[in-house]
Amino acid sequence: MGLFVISLSDVGEGVAEAELIEWHVAVGDTVGEDQLLSVVMTDKAAVEVPSSALGKVVKLCADVGDVVAVGSDLIHLEVDGVGNATVDSNAQTKASSVITKDTQANSNASVASAVPSVSSTPDETAAQASSLTSDNSKTSTSIKTTAQSGSGAMKVLAAPSVRQRARELGVDLSTVSGSGPAGRIVHTDLERFTERRAQPGTADQRPDDSINVVKVVGMRRKIAEKMALSKSRIPHITIVEEIDVQYLEELRTELNEKHGESRGKLTILPFVMKAIAEAVQEQPELNALYDDEAGEISLYSGVHIGVATQTPNGLVVPVVRHSEMNSVWKNASEVVRLANACRDGTASREELSGSTMTITSLGPLGAVATTPIINHPEVAIVGINKMMVRPFWDGQQFVPRKMMNISCSFDHRVIDGYDAAVFVQKIKSLLEKPAMLFMDN
């Protein structure tokens, strides 16, 4: 028997380390080639790590939440043959003797059951190990089957996003029934479970005083670090302005009726993107990144707008590049494409980085006003608040109009209050007279 070491391989250009957010195997499990071992996260992208060999897990080299350097050992496998690394003979013998109770109970059901128990004598251990080597050469199919039904986490089928959400809710997935293929647990199963758990109990039940401590890992930790960095370094100034969007909504409705089927439906978001691209042409210092350590401001010609997007794993910011070159329909289609990529986990590193200004919106859940946090190292962010019908004074009487507030935050180290107010008023003017947005289209 030999030792096979699987290291953390290159997970992206320029990435030197990644956070381990999930193990899919445990010590003692038998794994097959290409079987999922773990999930790591770099920046805002989750990467699955498969096995490159057939063998038994003898060591997990990191815990969930640890940051692992590229090239470092991730997992050790015991394999037939010499493996790819040397191992101390005493350590190997000790590792070979590890066995779970489940494996002992099913000793006649799988090849993994042939591993000697801790109580075996040295002679018995050698004999059983020899038998295991012989059986392995004849039953590779059985090994692969065993790998899929091993002990520990492998008994629960669920996507990484479902496991992450379960950890946040303090839910043991082994207690949840899955409705997906092969019993896989999906988000709706988790929602139903938590809804049932939240229902009031009977009168004779005692209150639950237990406390679940959930380690902050993966996407949630990245978000926490990003928000803490922004609030600790950037002195925010926020301006809230009311906008009459009656004409904009009428125009949007007409465009959707005329071009909706051929060009796609328009929300208010691509109009706001177009207004930002127009406004920063007159104020390029707002379309910038501030390196506060170097004391340098980078002014960008291209307007690369990040769109805050909620996903099952948390908030991410995909980027619509060169929005100033796009029509409202092109911006709209890009927003939809990137949002779908983020939610199904296929967004690339390039699609999640490089923004020069960000838009955030809570959609129909939005409030009258918000105080958005700047996406560091940007210097401005535009928040879209809830649209509603309000009484509007037209000079003679109050009339019902569709109104919407925007909340814009600025880095006060870089942007003065006057410049911030000019930018907000430019956005207001363009959205209240939306025909101006189509001068070049």
C-alpha positions in Angstrom: 0.0 0.0 0.0 1.2 3.5 -0.7 0.4 7.1 0.2 -1.2 9.4 -2.4 -1.2 13.1 -1.6 -3.8 15.4 -3.2 -2.7 19.1 -3.0 -4.8 22.2 -3.7 -4.2 22.9 -7.3 -4.3 26.3 -9.1 -7.8 27.6 -8.7 -7.5 30.8 -10.7 -5.0 33.2 -12.2 -3.2 35.2 -9.5 -4.9 33.2 -6.7 -2.4 32.1 -4.0 -4.9 30.7 -1.4 -8.4 29.5 -1.0 -10.8 29.0 2.0 -12.0 25.4 2.7 -15.8 25.7 3.1 -16.9 22.1 2.8 -15.7 18.5 3.1 -17.6 15.8 1.3 -15.6 12.8 2.7 -14.3 11.7 6.1 -11.4 9.7 7.3 -12.0 6.0 6.6 -14.1 6.7 3.5 -13.1 4.9 0.2 -13.2 7.3 -2.7 -13.0 6.8 -6.5 -11.4 8.9 -9.2 -13.2 12.2 -10.0 -15.3 11.8 -6.8 -16.0 15.2 -5.1 -13.8 15.6 -2.1 -14.2 19.2 -1.0 -15.3 22.7 -2.0 -13.0 25.7 -1.6 -13.7 29.4 -2.2 -11.5 32.0 -3.8 -12.8 35.6 -3.7 -16.5 35.0 -4.6 -16.3 31.8 -6.6 -16.7 28.3 -5.2 -14.5 25.6 -6.7 -15.1 21.8 -6.4 -12.0 19.7 -5.7 -12.3 16.1 -7.2 -10.2 13.1 -6.3 -7.4 12.2 -8.7 -6.9 8.6 -7.4 -8.7 5.6 -6.0 -8.1 4.9 -2.3 -9.1 5.3 1.3 -9.0 8.6 3.2 -6.4 8.5 5.9 -6.0 12.3 6.7 -7.8 15.5 6.1 -5.1 18.2 6.1 -7.4 21.2 6.9 -10.6 22.0 8.7 -13.6 23.9 7.4 -12.9 27.6 7.6 -9.1 27.2 7.1 -7.3 29.1 4.4 -5.2 26.7 2.4 -2.3 27.9 0.2 -2.1 26.7 -3.4 0.2 23.6 -3.6 -0.4 22.7 0.1 -1.5 19.2 1.1 -5.3 18.9 1.1 -6.0 15.2 1.7 -4.0 11.9 2.0 -5.2 8.7 0.5 -4.0 5.1 1.0 -3.8 3.5 -2.4 -2.6 0.3 -4.0 1.0 0.5 -5.2 3.6 3.0 -4.2 1.4 6.2 -4.4 3.0 9.5 -5.1 4.6 10.2 -1.7 6.7 8.5 0.9 5.2 7.6 4.3 6.5 6.4 7.6 5.8 2.7 7.9 4.5 3.0 11.5 2.1 5.9 10.5 0.9 3.9 7.5 0.2 0.8 9.7 -1.7 3.0 12.1 -3.7 4.7 9.4 -4.5 1.3 7.8 -6.1 0.2 11.1 -8.7 3.0 11.2 -12.2 1.7 10.7 -15.7 2.9 11.5 -18.4 1.0 13.2 -20.5 1.2 10.1 -17.8 -0.5 8.1 -17.4 -3.3 10.7 -21.2 -3.9 10.6 -21.1 -4.3 6.8 -17.9 -6.4 6.5 -19.4 -8.7 3.9 -21.0 -5.9 1.8 -18.0 -4.0 0.4 -14.3 -4.1 -0.2 -13.8 -1.3 2.4 -15.0 -3.8 5.1 -11.8 -5.9 4.5 -9.7 -3.2 6.2 -8.3 -4.7 9.5 -9.7 -3.4 12.8 -7.7 -1.7 15.5 -7.8 -4.9 17.6 -6.1 -7.1 14.9 -2.7 -8.6 15.6 0.3 -7.7 13.4 0.1 -11.0 11.6 -3.7 -10.7 11.1 -3.3 -7.2 9.9 -0.7 -8.3 7.2 -2.9 -11.2 6.1 -6.0 -9.0 5.9 -4.2 -6.2 4.0 -2.9 -8.8 1.5 -6.5 -10.1 1.1 -7.7 -6.5 0.5 -5.0 -6.0 -2.2 -6.1 -9.1 -4.0 -9.8 -8.2 -3.8 -9.2 -4.7 -5.0 -7.8 -6.0 -8.3 -11.0 -7.9 -8.9 -13.7 -5.6 -7.7 -13.0 -2.0 -8.9 -16.7 -1.6 -9.6 -17.6 -2.5 -6.0 -15.1 0.1 -4.7 -16.7 2.8 -6.8 -20.1 1.8 -5.5 -18.8 1.8 -1.9 -17.3 5.3 -2.5 -20.7 6.6 -3.3 -22.3 5.1 -0.1 -19.6 5.6 2.4 -20.0 6.9 5.9 -20.2 10.5 7.0 -21.2 13.4 4.8 -21.5 11.1 1.7 -24.8 9.8 2.9 -26.4 13.3 2.5 -26.8 14.5 -1.1 -27.0 18.3 -1.4 -25.4 21.1 -3.4 -22.8 23.3 -1.7 -25.3 26.2 -1.6 -27.8 24.1 0.3 -25.2 22.9 2.8 -24.1 26.5 3.3 -27.6 27.6 4.0 -28.2 24.7 6.3 -25.1 25.7 8.4 -26.4 29.3 8.6 -29.8 28.0 9.9 -28.3 25.4 12.2 -30.0 22.5 10.4 -28.6 19.0 10.4 -29.1 17.8 6.8 -29.3 14.2 7.9 -32.7 15.1 9.5 -34.1 16.6 6.2 -35.9 14.5 3.6 -34.8 15.2 0.0 -37.1 15.4 -2.9 -34.5 15.7 -5.6 -33.0 12.9 -7.8 -31.6 10.0 -5.6 -32.9 11.8 -2.5 -30.9 14.9 -3.1 -31.9 17.8 -0.7 -32.8 21.0 -2.5 -33.6 24.5 -1.2 -37.3 23.9 -1.1 -36.8 20.9 1.2 -34.8 23.0 3.5 -37.4 25.8 3.5 -40.2 23.3 4.3 -38.1 21.8 7.1 -37.5 25.2 8.7 -41.2 26.2 8.3 -42.3 23.1 10.2 -39.7 23.7 12.8 -40.9 27.3 13.3 -44.5 26.2 13.9 -45.7 26.8 17.5 -45.5 23.7 19.7 -48.1 22.2 22.0 -48.8 23.6 25.4 -46.8 21.0 27.3 -43.6 21.6 25.4 -40.8 23.4 27.1 -39.1 26.3 25.5 -35.9 25.5 23.6 -33.0 27.4 25.3 -30.3 25.8 23.1 -27.8 27.9 21.3 -26.4 27.0 17.9 -22.9 28.4 17.2 -22.3 28.7 13.4 -18.8 29.3 12.1 -18.7 32.1 9.6 -17.1 30.7 6.5 -17.2 30.9 2.7 -19.3 33.6 1.1 -20.6 35.0 4.3 -17.1 35.5 5.7 -16.1 37.2 2.4 -19.1 39.5 2.6 -18.4 40.3 6.3 -14.7 41.2 5.5 -15.7 43.3 2.5 -18.3 45.3 4.5 -16.0 45.8 7.5 -13.2 47.1 5.2 -15.5 49.5 3.5 -17.1 50.9 6.7 -13.8 51.1 8.6 -11.9 52.9 5.8 -14.5 55.0 3.9 -16.2 58.0 5.5 -19.6 57.7 3.8 -21.9 60.6 2.8 -25.4 59.6 1.6 -27.8 61.8 -0.4 -31.4 60.8 -0.8 -33.4 62.4 -3.7 -37.0 62.0 -4.8 -37.6 61.3 -8.5 -40.7 61.5 -10.6 -40.7 58.4 -12.7 -44.1 58.7 -14.2 -42.8 59.4 -17.7 -40.1 56.7 -17.4 -42.7 54.1 -16.4 -44.9 55.0 -19.3 -42.0 54.8 -21.7 -40.8 51.5 -20.2 -44.3 50.0 -20.6 -44.6 51.1 -24.3 -41.1 49.8 -25.1 -41.9 46.4 -23.5 -45.2 46.2 -25.4 -43.5 47.0 -28.7 -40.1 45.2 -28.3 -40.5 42.9 -25.3 -40.8 39.7 -27.3 -37.9 40.4 -29.6 -35.5 42.3 -27.3 -36.5 41.2 -23.8 -38.4 42.9 -21.0 -37.0 46.1 -19.5 -36.9 46.8 -15.8 -36.0 50.2 -14.4 -32.4 49.0 -13.7 -31.0 49.4 -17.3 -32.3 53.0 -17.4 -30.5 53.8 -14.2 -27.3 52.3 -15.7 -27.7 54.4 -18.8 -28.2 57.5 -16.6 -25.1 56.8 -14.6 -23.0 56.3 -17.8 -24.2 59.7 -19.0 -23.6 61.5 -15.7 -20.0 60.3 -15.2 -19.0 61.7 -18.6 -19.2 65.1 -17.0 -17.8 63.9 -13.6 -15.1 61.3 -14.3 -13.9 61.5 -10.7 -17.0 59.5 -9.7 -16.1 56.6 -12.1 -13.0 55.8 -10.2 -11.2 53.5 -7.7 -9.3 55.0 -4.7 -6.2 53.2 -3.5 -6.0 54.7 0.0 -2.7 52.9 0.8 -0.9 54.3 -2.2 -2.8 57.6 -2.2 -3.8 57.2 -5.8 -7.1 57.6 -7.7 -7.6 55.7 -10.9 -10.1 57.4 -13.3 -11.7 55.0 -15.8 -12.9 55.8 -19.3 -15.1 52.7 -19.4 -18.1 52.6 -17.1 -18.1 49.1 -15.6 -21.2 48.9 -13.4 -21.5 46.3 -10.7 -25.0 45.0 -10.0 -25.5 43.7 -6.4 -27.2 40.3 -6.8 -28.7 38.1 -4.1 -27.9 34.4 -4.4 -28.5 31.4 -2.2 -24.9 31.8 -1.0 -25.1 35.5 -0.3 -24.6 38.8 -2.0 -22.4 39.0 -5.1 -21.6 41.8 -7.5 -21.3 40.7 -11.2 -20.1 43.4 -13.6 -21.6 44.8 -16.8 -18.6 46.0 -18.6 -18.7 49.2 -20.8 -22.3 49.9 -20.0 -21.7 53.3 -21.7 -21.5 51.5 -25.0 -24.7 49.5 -24.6 -28.3 50.2 -25.3 -30.8 49.7 -22.5 -31.7 46.4 -24.0 -28.1 45.2 -24.0 -27.6 46.3 -20.4 -30.9 44.5 -19.5 -29.9 41.2 -21.1 -26.4 41.4 -19.5 -27.9 41.9 -16.1 -30.2 38.8 -16.5 -27.3 36.7 -17.9 -25.0 37.6 -15.1 -27.6 37.1 -12.4 -28.4 33.6 -13.6 -24.7 32.7 -13.8 -24.3 33.9 -10.2 -27.3 32.0 -8.9 -26.3 28.7 -10.5 -22.6 29.1 -9.6 -21.1 29.4 -13.1 -20.1 33.1 -13.0 -16.4 33.5 -13.8 -13.8 35.4 -11.7 -13.7 38.1 -14.5 -17.4 38.5 -14.3 -17.3 39.1 -10.6 -14.5 41.7 -10.5 -13.5 45.0 -12.1 -16.5 47.3 -11.4 -16.0 51.1 -11.2 -19.4 51.9 -9.7 -22.2 49.7 -8.2 -26.0 49.7 -8.2 -27.9 48.1 -5.4 -31.6 47.5 -5.1 -34.0 45.5 -3.0 -36.7 45.5 -5.7 -40.3 45.4 -4.4 -38.9 44.8 -0.9 -37.1 48.1 -0.9 -37.8 50.9 1.6 -38.5 54.6 1.2 -34.7 55.3 1.7 -31.6 53.3 2.4 -27.9 54.1 3.2 -25.9 51.8 0.8 -22.4 50.8 1.7 -19.7 51.6 -1.0 -18.1 48.6 -2.7 -14.5 49.3 -1.8 -12.3 50.6 -3.5 -15.0 52.4 -5.5 -16.0 55.9 -4.6 -19.7 55.9 -5.2 -22.8 53.6 -5.1 -26.4 54.2 -6.3 -29.2 52.6 -4.4 -32.7 52.2 -6.0 -35.6 52.4 -3.5 -39.2 51.2 -3.8 -41.4 52.8 -6.4 -44.8 54.0 -5.2 -47.7 56.3 -6.1 -47.5 59.5 -4.1 -49.3 62.9 -4.1 -47.4 65.4 -6.2 -48.0 69.1 -6.3 -48.1 70.3 -9.9 -48.4 74.0 -9.1 -52.2 74.0 -8.8 -53.2 70.8 -7.2 -52.0 67.5 -5.8 -52.0 64.7 -8.5 -51.0 61.0 -8.1 -47.6 60.3 -9.6 -45.2 57.3 -9.6 -42.3 58.4 -7.4 -39.1 56.7 -6.4 -36.2 57.7 -4.2 -32.6 57.1 -5.0 -29.9 56.8 -2.2 -26.4 57.6 -3.3 -23.4 57.1 -1.0 -20.0 58.7 -1.7 -16.4 58.4 -0.4 -16.1 61.8 1.3 -12.3 61.6 1.1 -12.5 61.9 -2.6 -15.9 63.3 -3.4 -17.0 66.7 -2.0 -20.7 67.3 -1.1 -21.2 69.7 -4.0 -19.9 67.2 -6.6 -22.1 64.5 -5.0 -25.2 66.7 -5.2 -24.4 67.6 -8.9 -24.2 63.9 -9.8 -27.5 63.1 -8.0 -29.3 66.0 -9.7 -28.0 64.8 -13.1 -29.3 61.3 -12.5 -32.7 62.8 -11.4 -32.9 65.0 -14.6 -32.2 62.1 -16.9 -34.7 59.7 -15.3 -37.4 62.4 -15.2 -36.8 63.1 -18.9 -36.0 59.6 -20.2 -36.0 60.6 -23.9 -32.6 62.1 -23.2 -31.2 58.6 -22.6 -32.0 57.7 -26.2 -30.2 60.5 -27.9 -27.5 58.2 -29.2 -29.6 55.0 -29.7 
